[in-house]
Amino acid sequence: MTLIKSISGIRGTIGGNTGDNLTPIDTVKFAAAYGTWLRGYAGKERLKVVIGRDARLSGEMIQSLVVSTLVGLGIDVVLLDLSTTPTVEIAVPLEKADGGIILTASHNPKQWNALKLLNEKGEFLDAAQGKLILELAEKEDFNFASVDHLGTIIKNDAYIDIHIDEVLNLSLVDADLIRSKKFKVVVDGVNSTGGLAIPKLLRELGVDVVELYCEPTGHFPHNPEPLKEHLADICDLVLKEKADFGIVVDPDVDRLAFISNDGEMFGEEYTLVACADYVLGKTKGNTVSNLSSSRALRDITEKHGGTYNAAAVGEVNVVIKMKETNAVIGGEGNGGIIYPESHYGRDSLVGTALFLMLLSEKGGTVAELRASYPSYFMSKKKIELTPGLDVDGILARMAERYNNEDITTIDGVKIDFPENWVHLRKSNTEPIIRIYTEAKTQKEADVLADTIISQIKTIAGL
């Protein structure tokens, strides 16, 4: 069982001992630290915070703890209840709120939950702000409100519909054009809130929707990370239904993956590539993704006359780089689409609409679309950390070993070879080292990953 405290929030497994897991006491302490920090940050006494959650089994419990804690601090809460991460992000500025909290462990299995923290723009906090909250939680120096100054709870279950309206009103989304194509799409909502939001958006766009695991019960029918090895059911159903393609989202709906009409993975790395292809064809500009994302985005960006930039892993880092470079679209290779015209957050609803526009204008099948892009193959592996392992030392030795190559160290170690690359980094959300590789064939990517893993294990004495 695990509790991970980081500048991006607090994430842990439910149950167990205080301080070692995400227990009710840890939840209350961290929510109180956020509320206390927010009062100083906003510089006013009466605050408003938007709260939403995915459908995981612990969600109601964690939500009640967080909401009650904020109310106890004298903070008003706008409660969306079952929602999505991007929906909460757009709700914060629309509500003129001072911040927001999303209760989700994203792609982690059902035993996990987390608090993701937002500022008044509906964007994730930066490292300095996250550090202050961690310090406040450690000190437990909280000043709760008297009975006459408790916060209030305002329930609002309309925000998924509002979010959909925002997507339909984007300048590059022509709903009538999409409706005219009469697409048929299978949706795997992993029994979380994507099963509410994505089918509803698709039906507004005239799509014939086949639902798979779209009941928000929180009982995930497979590992909720949208990777090929977890998605046999939707791949089979796309073929059986003769659908145009399939859509898979993670539990909080900020990661988006497609299944091609032939039942094969479109490739989560290519979600951003395809959406960028459409946006760059309409709007000249730059793109950003993180260091672990495919070179294909760089290729597509340069084809359209733009400039590609890489950021450290983490949505907040990508957003900072996007603002610095005036990027018109960006995101992460794990299927996260950030489209600034909507908001600076990964949004599967926005990504779905942009992808449908690309298909509507280009014609042809999804498999043909995928074949039109530069072909790269990725391997994503990991090594479990053991107590006392000097991870930073291991990464430094790997950088030294390959010091004749193009090395980037803004986030772990990335080694760029002429025909492929490897990125090694400590996860911010799990006790592991991630090893990402990319090459022109899957075999080359897998061999490179296995070689690097073997070298790390030798250095670590594993």
C-alpha positions as CSV (number, residue, x, y, z in Angstrom):
1,M,0.0,0.0,0.0
2,T,1.3,3.4,-0.9
3,L,0.9,7.2,-0.3
4,I,2.7,9.5,-2.7
5,K,3.0,13.2,-1.8
6,S,4.2,15.3,-4.6
7,I,4.0,18.9,-5.9
8,S,1.2,17.8,-8.2
9,G,-1.1,16.5,-5.4
10,I,-1.5,13.5,-3.1
11,R,-2.2,10.0,-4.4
12,G,-2.5,6.8,-2.6
13,T,-4.2,3.5,-2.0
14,I,-7.3,3.3,0.2
15,G,-7.1,1.7,3.6
16,G,-4.2,0.9,5.9
17,N,-2.2,3.1,8.2
18,T,-2.2,6.9,8.4
19,G,0.8,8.4,6.6
20,D,1.4,5.2,4.6
21,N,-1.9,5.2,2.6
22,L,-4.6,7.6,1.5
23,T,-6.7,7.3,4.7
24,P,-9.5,9.6,5.8
25,I,-7.0,11.5,8.1
26,D,-4.5,12.0,5.2
27,T,-7.3,13.2,2.9
28,V,-8.6,15.7,5.4
29,K,-5.1,17.0,6.2
30,F,-4.2,17.5,2.6
31,A,-7.6,19.1,1.7
32,A,-7.1,21.5,4.7
33,A,-3.6,22.4,3.5
34,Y,-5.0,23.2,0.1
35,G,-7.8,25.4,1.5
36,T,-5.4,27.1,3.8
37,W,-2.9,27.8,1.0
38,L,-5.7,29.0,-1.3
39,R,-6.9,31.6,1.2
40,G,-3.4,33.1,1.3
41,Y,-3.0,32.8,-2.5
42,A,-6.4,34.4,-3.3
43,G,-5.9,37.1,-0.7
44,K,-9.6,37.1,0.4
45,E,-11.6,35.6,3.2
46,R,-14.6,34.0,1.4
47,L,-13.5,31.5,-1.2
48,K,-15.3,29.2,-3.7
49,V,-13.9,25.8,-4.9
50,V,-15.3,23.4,-7.5
51,I,-15.2,19.7,-6.7
52,G,-15.7,16.8,-9.0
53,R,-14.8,13.1,-9.1
54,D,-14.5,10.1,-11.2
55,A,-16.6,6.9,-10.5
56,R,-14.0,4.9,-8.6
57,L,-15.3,3.0,-5.6
58,S,-13.7,5.2,-3.0
59,G,-14.9,8.4,-4.7
60,E,-18.0,9.2,-2.5
61,M,-16.0,8.7,0.7
62,I,-13.1,10.9,-0.4
63,Q,-15.5,13.5,-1.8
64,S,-17.4,13.8,1.5
65,L,-14.2,14.2,3.4
66,V,-12.8,16.9,1.1
67,V,-16.1,18.8,0.9
68,S,-16.6,18.7,4.6
69,T,-13.1,19.9,5.3
70,L,-13.4,22.9,2.9
71,V,-16.8,23.8,4.4
72,G,-15.1,23.6,7.8
73,L,-12.6,26.1,6.7
74,G,-15.4,28.5,5.7
75,I,-15.0,27.8,1.9
76,D,-18.0,27.5,-0.4
77,V,-18.1,24.4,-2.5
78,V,-19.6,23.9,-6.0
79,L,-20.2,20.2,-6.1
80,L,-20.3,18.6,-9.5
81,D,-20.2,15.0,-8.1
82,L,-19.6,12.6,-11.0
83,S,-17.6,14.5,-13.5
84,T,-14.4,14.5,-15.6
85,T,-11.1,16.2,-15.0
86,P,-11.5,18.5,-18.0
87,T,-15.1,19.3,-17.0
88,V,-13.9,20.5,-13.6
89,E,-11.1,22.5,-15.3
90,I,-13.6,24.5,-17.4
91,A,-16.1,24.8,-14.5
92,V,-13.6,26.7,-12.3
93,P,-13.4,29.9,-14.4
94,L,-17.1,29.6,-15.5
95,E,-18.0,29.6,-11.8
96,K,-15.5,32.4,-11.1
97,A,-14.2,30.1,-8.4
98,D,-10.9,30.5,-6.7
99,G,-9.8,26.9,-7.3
100,G,-10.8,23.3,-7.9
101,I,-10.1,19.8,-6.8
102,I,-10.5,16.7,-8.9
103,L,-10.8,13.4,-7.0
104,T,-9.3,10.8,-9.3
105,A,-6.3,8.6,-9.5
106,S,-6.5,8.9,-13.3
107,H,-5.3,5.6,-14.9
108,N,-4.4,3.9,-11.6
109,P,-6.4,0.7,-10.6
110,K,-9.4,0.8,-8.3
111,Q,-7.6,0.7,-5.0
112,W,-6.1,4.2,-5.7
113,N,-7.5,7.6,-5.4
114,A,-6.0,11.1,-5.4
115,L,-6.6,14.9,-5.1
116,K,-5.6,16.9,-8.1
117,L,-5.4,20.6,-7.3
118,L,-6.3,23.5,-9.6
119,N,-5.9,27.3,-9.4
120,E,-8.5,30.0,-10.3
121,K,-7.8,29.4,-14.1
122,G,-8.7,25.7,-13.8
123,E,-5.1,24.8,-14.4
124,F,-2.8,22.6,-12.3
125,L,-0.6,24.3,-9.6
126,D,3.0,24.9,-10.3
127,A,5.9,23.3,-8.4
128,A,6.3,26.2,-6.0
129,Q,2.6,26.2,-5.1
130,G,2.5,22.5,-4.6
131,K,5.6,22.6,-2.3
132,L,3.9,25.2,-0.1
133,I,0.8,22.9,0.3
134,L,3.0,20.0,1.2
135,E,4.7,22.1,3.9
136,L,1.3,23.3,5.3
137,A,0.1,19.7,5.4
138,E,3.2,18.7,7.3
139,K,2.8,21.5,9.9
140,E,-1.0,20.9,10.3
141,D,-1.4,24.6,11.1
142,F,-5.0,25.0,10.1
143,N,-7.6,27.6,11.3
144,F,-11.1,26.3,10.9
145,A,-14.2,28.5,10.8
146,S,-16.6,29.2,13.6
147,V,-20.2,27.9,13.2
148,D,-21.4,31.2,11.9
149,H,-18.8,31.2,9.1
150,L,-18.9,27.7,7.7
151,G,-18.9,27.3,4.0
152,T,-21.9,26.3,1.9
153,I,-22.4,23.5,-0.7
154,I,-24.0,24.2,-4.0
155,K,-24.7,21.1,-6.1
156,N,-24.6,21.5,-9.9
157,D,-24.9,18.4,-12.1
158,A,-25.2,20.3,-15.4
159,Y,-21.5,20.8,-16.2
160,I,-21.0,17.8,-18.4
161,D,-23.7,19.3,-20.7
162,I,-22.1,22.7,-20.4
163,H,-18.7,21.1,-21.3
164,I,-20.2,19.5,-24.4
165,D,-21.7,22.8,-25.5
166,E,-18.3,24.5,-25.1
167,V,-16.8,21.8,-27.4
168,L,-19.6,22.2,-30.0
169,N,-19.0,26.0,-30.1
170,L,-15.2,25.7,-30.8
171,S,-14.3,27.6,-34.0
172,L,-12.8,24.5,-35.7
173,V,-15.7,22.2,-34.9
174,D,-18.5,22.0,-37.5
175,A,-21.1,19.9,-35.9
176,D,-23.3,19.8,-39.0
177,L,-20.4,18.4,-41.1
178,I,-19.8,15.6,-38.6
179,R,-23.5,14.8,-38.4
180,S,-23.6,14.4,-42.2
181,K,-21.0,11.7,-42.1
182,K,-23.1,9.3,-39.9
183,F,-20.2,7.7,-38.1
184,K,-20.6,4.6,-36.0
185,V,-18.3,4.5,-32.9
186,V,-17.7,2.1,-30.1
187,V,-16.9,3.7,-26.7
188,D,-15.2,2.0,-23.8
189,G,-15.8,4.2,-20.7
190,V,-14.1,1.8,-18.3
191,N,-17.2,2.0,-16.1
192,S,-16.3,5.6,-15.1
193,T,-17.4,9.1,-16.0
194,G,-16.2,8.8,-19.6
195,G,-19.2,6.5,-20.1
196,L,-21.4,9.5,-19.3
197,A,-19.6,12.3,-21.2
198,I,-18.2,10.7,-24.4
199,P,-21.4,9.0,-25.6
200,K,-23.4,12.1,-24.9
201,L,-21.0,14.2,-26.9
202,L,-21.1,11.8,-29.8
203,R,-24.9,11.6,-29.9
204,E,-24.9,15.4,-30.1
205,L,-22.7,15.0,-33.2
206,G,-25.1,12.5,-34.8
207,V,-22.9,9.5,-34.2
208,D,-24.3,6.0,-33.8
209,V,-22.8,5.0,-30.4
210,V,-22.2,1.4,-29.3
211,E,-21.5,1.5,-25.5
212,L,-19.0,-0.8,-23.8
213,Y,-18.4,-0.5,-20.1
214,C,-20.2,2.8,-19.9
215,E,-22.0,2.4,-16.6
216,P,-20.2,4.6,-13.9
217,T,-20.1,1.8,-11.3
218,G,-16.4,2.2,-10.5
219,H,-15.8,-1.5,-11.1
220,F,-13.2,-1.2,-13.8
221,P,-13.6,-4.2,-16.2
222,H,-9.9,-4.2,-17.1
223,N,-6.8,-2.3,-16.2
224,P,-7.9,1.3,-16.7
225,E,-4.7,2.5,-18.4
226,P,-5.7,2.7,-22.1
227,L,-2.9,0.5,-23.5
228,K,-3.2,-2.2,-26.1
229,E,-2.8,-5.2,-23.7
230,H,-5.9,-4.0,-21.8
231,L,-8.3,-3.4,-24.8
232,A,-9.0,-6.7,-26.4
233,D,-12.8,-6.4,-25.8
234,I,-13.2,-3.1,-27.7
235,C,-10.9,-4.1,-30.5
236,D,-13.1,-7.2,-31.0
237,L,-16.3,-5.1,-30.8
238,V,-15.2,-2.6,-33.3
239,L,-14.8,-5.4,-35.9
240,K,-18.1,-7.1,-34.8
241,E,-20.1,-3.9,-35.1
242,K,-18.3,-2.8,-38.3
243,A,-17.7,0.5,-36.6
244,D,-15.7,3.4,-38.1
245,F,-13.5,3.4,-35.0
246,G,-13.4,3.0,-31.2
247,I,-12.8,5.4,-28.4
248,V,-11.2,4.5,-25.1
249,V,-10.7,6.9,-22.2
250,D,-9.2,6.6,-18.7
251,P,-11.4,7.0,-15.6
252,D,-11.1,10.8,-15.4
253,V,-11.3,11.3,-19.2
254,D,-8.1,13.3,-19.8
255,R,-6.5,10.5,-21.8
256,L,-7.9,9.5,-25.2
257,A,-7.0,6.5,-27.4
258,F,-8.6,5.3,-30.7
259,I,-9.2,1.9,-32.2
260,S,-9.0,1.8,-36.0
261,N,-11.7,0.3,-38.1
262,D,-9.6,-2.9,-38.6
263,G,-9.6,-3.6,-34.8
264,E,-6.0,-2.4,-34.3
265,M,-4.8,0.3,-32.0
266,F,-4.5,3.7,-33.7
267,G,-1.7,4.3,-31.1
268,E,-2.2,6.6,-28.1
269,E,0.8,8.5,-29.3
270,Y,-1.0,9.3,-32.5
271,T,-4.0,10.8,-30.8
272,L,-2.1,14.1,-30.4
273,V,-0.5,13.7,-33.9
274,A,-3.9,13.4,-35.6
275,C,-5.5,16.3,-33.7
276,A,-2.5,18.5,-34.3
277,D,-2.6,17.6,-38.0
278,Y,-6.1,18.9,-38.2
279,V,-5.5,22.1,-36.1
280,L,-2.3,23.0,-37.9
281,G,-4.0,22.6,-41.2
282,K,-6.4,25.4,-40.1
283,T,-4.2,27.5,-37.8
284,K,-0.5,28.1,-38.4
285,G,1.5,27.8,-35.2
286,N,3.7,25.7,-32.9
287,T,3.2,22.5,-30.8
288,V,4.5,21.1,-27.6
289,S,4.6,17.6,-26.1
290,N,6.6,16.1,-23.3
291,L,10.0,14.3,-23.6
292,S,8.4,10.9,-23.6
293,S,6.2,11.6,-26.6
294,S,6.6,10.5,-30.2
295,R,8.8,12.2,-32.8
296,A,5.8,12.0,-35.1
297,L,4.4,15.2,-33.6
298,R,7.6,17.0,-34.5
299,D,7.4,15.7,-38.0
300,I,3.8,16.7,-38.5
301,T,4.4,20.2,-37.0
302,E,7.4,20.8,-39.3
303,K,5.4,19.6,-42.3
304,H,2.8,22.4,-41.5
305,G,5.6,25.0,-41.1
306,G,5.5,25.2,-37.3
307,T,8.1,24.6,-34.6
308,Y,7.9,21.7,-32.1
309,N,9.2,22.0,-28.5
310,A,9.6,19.4,-25.8
311,A,8.7,19.9,-22.1
312,A,9.4,17.9,-19.0
313,V,6.8,15.3,-18.3
314,G,3.8,16.6,-16.4
315,E,0.8,18.5,-17.7
316,V,1.8,21.7,-15.9
317,N,5.2,21.6,-17.6
318,V,3.6,21.2,-21.0
319,V,1.2,24.1,-20.4
320,I,4.1,26.4,-19.3
321,K,6.0,25.6,-22.5
322,M,2.9,26.0,-24.6
323,K,2.3,29.5,-23.2
324,E,6.0,30.4,-23.7
325,T,5.9,29.3,-27.4
326,N,2.4,30.4,-28.2
327,A,1.6,26.8,-29.2
328,V,-1.8,26.3,-30.9
329,I,-2.1,22.7,-29.7
330,G,-0.1,20.4,-27.5
331,G,-0.3,17.7,-24.9
332,E,1.2,14.4,-24.0
333,G,1.8,11.2,-25.9
334,N,-0.3,9.2,-23.5
335,G,-3.4,10.5,-25.4
336,G,-3.7,13.9,-23.7
337,I,-4.9,16.8,-25.9
338,I,-4.5,20.4,-24.8
339,Y,-6.2,22.9,-27.1
340,P,-5.8,26.4,-25.7
341,E,-8.9,27.8,-27.5
342,S,-10.9,25.6,-25.1
343,H,-8.6,25.6,-22.0
344,Y,-5.2,24.6,-20.9
345,G,-5.9,21.1,-19.8
346,R,-5.9,17.6,-21.3
347,D,-9.4,17.0,-22.7
348,S,-10.7,13.9,-24.3
349,L,-14.0,15.6,-25.3
350,V,-12.1,18.2,-27.3
351,G,-9.8,15.6,-28.8
352,T,-12.8,13.5,-29.9
353,A,-14.4,16.4,-31.7
354,L,-11.1,17.5,-33.4
355,F,-10.5,13.9,-34.5
356,L,-14.0,13.6,-35.9
357,M,-13.4,16.9,-37.9
358,L,-10.2,15.5,-39.3
359,L,-12.0,12.3,-40.5
360,S,-15.0,14.3,-41.8
361,E,-12.7,16.4,-44.0
362,K,-10.1,13.9,-45.1
363,G,-12.4,10.9,-45.8
364,G,-11.1,7.4,-45.9
365,T,-10.9,5.0,-43.0
366,V,-9.1,5.4,-39.7
367,A,-6.6,2.7,-40.6
368,E,-5.8,4.6,-43.8
369,L,-5.3,7.8,-41.8
370,R,-3.0,6.1,-39.4
371,A,-0.9,4.7,-42.3
372,S,-0.5,8.3,-43.7
373,Y,1.6,9.4,-40.6
374,P,5.3,8.8,-40.0
375,S,5.7,5.4,-38.6
376,Y,7.3,5.1,-35.2
377,F,6.9,2.4,-32.5
378,M,7.2,2.7,-28.8
379,S,8.0,0.5,-25.9
380,K,6.8,1.6,-22.4
381,K,8.3,-0.4,-19.6
382,K,9.1,0.1,-16.0
383,I,11.2,-1.1,-13.1
384,E,9.8,-1.4,-9.6
385,L,11.8,0.7,-7.1
386,T,13.2,-1.0,-4.0
387,P,13.9,0.8,-0.7
388,G,17.3,2.5,-0.6
389,L,17.8,2.5,-4.3
390,D,19.7,5.6,-5.5
391,V,17.6,6.4,-8.5
392,D,19.3,9.8,-9.2
393,G,22.7,8.1,-9.1
394,I,21.6,5.4,-11.5
395,L,20.2,8.0,-14.0
396,A,23.5,10.0,-13.7
397,R,25.5,6.9,-14.5
398,M,23.3,6.1,-17.5
399,A,23.8,9.7,-18.8
400,E,27.6,9.3,-18.3
401,R,27.5,6.0,-20.2
402,Y,25.9,7.7,-23.2
403,N,27.6,11.1,-23.0
404,N,28.6,10.9,-26.7
405,E,24.9,11.0,-27.6
406,D,22.4,13.9,-27.5
407,I,21.4,14.0,-23.7
408,T,18.6,16.0,-22.1
409,T,18.3,16.1,-18.3
410,I,15.4,18.5,-17.6
411,D,13.4,15.5,-16.6
412,G,15.3,12.3,-15.8
413,V,17.6,11.4,-18.7
414,K,16.6,11.3,-22.4
415,I,19.1,9.9,-24.8
416,D,18.5,10.8,-28.5
417,F,20.2,8.4,-30.9
418,P,20.1,9.1,-34.7
419,E,17.3,6.6,-35.4
420,N,15.7,6.1,-31.9
421,W,15.6,7.4,-28.4
422,V,15.2,6.3,-24.7
423,H,13.8,8.3,-21.8
424,L,14.4,7.3,-18.2
425,R,12.6,9.0,-15.4
426,K,11.2,8.5,-11.9
427,S,7.4,8.4,-12.0
428,N,5.6,11.3,-10.1
429,T,2.7,9.0,-9.3
430,E,4.0,5.5,-8.7
431,P,7.2,4.0,-7.1
432,I,8.8,3.0,-10.4
433,I,11.3,4.1,-13.0
434,R,9.7,4.4,-16.4
435,I,11.6,3.4,-19.5
436,Y,10.2,4.8,-22.7
437,T,11.8,4.0,-26.1
438,E,10.9,4.8,-29.7
439,A,12.2,3.4,-33.0
440,K,11.2,2.7,-36.6
441,T,10.1,-0.9,-35.7
442,Q,8.5,-2.4,-32.6
443,K,11.3,-5.0,-32.4
444,E,13.9,-2.2,-32.3
445,A,12.0,-0.3,-29.6
446,D,11.6,-3.4,-27.5
447,V,15.2,-4.5,-27.9
448,L,16.4,-1.0,-26.9
449,A,14.2,-1.0,-23.8
450,D,15.4,-4.4,-22.7
451,T,19.0,-3.4,-23.2
452,I,18.6,-0.3,-21.1
453,I,16.7,-2.2,-18.4
454,S,19.5,-4.8,-18.3
455,Q,22.1,-2.0,-17.9
456,I,20.1,-0.3,-15.1
457,K,19.7,-3.6,-13.3
458,T,23.5,-4.2,-13.5
459,I,24.2,-0.7,-12.1
460,A,21.6,-1.1,-9.4
461,G,22.7,-4.6,-8.5
462,L,19.2,-6.0,-9.1
